[in-house]
Amino acid sequence: MPKSKAQAKSKAQTTSASGSTSTSRPLVIVAGVAVAAALLGLVSYTATKPSAGGSAGSSSSAAEVSADPSAGVYPELEAYARRDASDKLALGRADAPVVLIEYADFKCGYCGKFARDTEPELVKRYVDNGTLRIEWRNFPIFGEESEAAARASWAAGQQGRFWEFHQAAYAEGAKEKGFGEDRLAALAKEAGVADLARFTRDADSEAARAAVSRDQEQGYSLGATSTPSFLINGRPIAGAQPMETFTQAIDAAAKAAKTAQPKKTGPSASGGPR
């Protein structure tokens, strides 16, 4: 069962040196799909300290990512990718060979670092050429303002402005201004949300609460205890790791997907129009 808000907030008070806001315990992800009658396995991953400065773009890899495409990958975890073409909180093709799922909180400083320093480059390198899909999961662990920001991001998404809201909310210094009602409206306006009255209604709706709860419960079901946390085609990664960690994981996942893909023959081999 999901932890209570109070428990989640209490568990999130310490900040790890790995580039993640974390409890003292390592990120633990239970390998298993929702329909399974028993747990299929358990992986415990502890991030180590990034190189000097702790930058998400530093050259030293703080997460062990093997050149072997299958190492550290738990195929059962790939089932958590929704691949829903109508998902307004996702970037990239629904049929992209690699899916990066991000569990994050708008009040998390390291989530902001990833959003500013690493994610835009991943979009340029991989999303734009069809290799990568990024699926956002609201995982608010810092109390009421975190949950309000999560619902607001969902509401912005209903008008096609989730990623613009994401950028505004993660701008340098944005979280220090808080996420009160007026501030969230200002961020929505900055993000280009057209109908602010609808935005306010949507953010306070049961649909918003249900959407955030669904994401949150998925994170808890995986055993995520820190933000940001990631899955890349079944490979767990904890924290705002260096760029190299993500590129190695994505490249390995793309290679594995290509190897597993059956060769096309006949007239359909060209792919045809999309």
Secondary structure, DSSP 8 states (H G I E B T S, - for coil): ----HHHHHHHT--EETTTEEE-SS-EEEEE--TT-SS--EEEEE-----STT--TT-SS--S---SSTTTT--GGGGGG----TT-TTEES-TT-SEEEEEEE-TT-HHHHHIIIIIHHHHIIIIITTTSEEEEEEE---S-HHHHHHHHHHHHHHHTT-HHHHHHHHTSTTTGGG---HHHHHHHHHHTT-S-HHHHHHHHTSHHHHHHHHHHHHHHHHHT--EESEEEETTEEEESS--HHHHHHHHHHHHHHHHHHS----GGGGG----
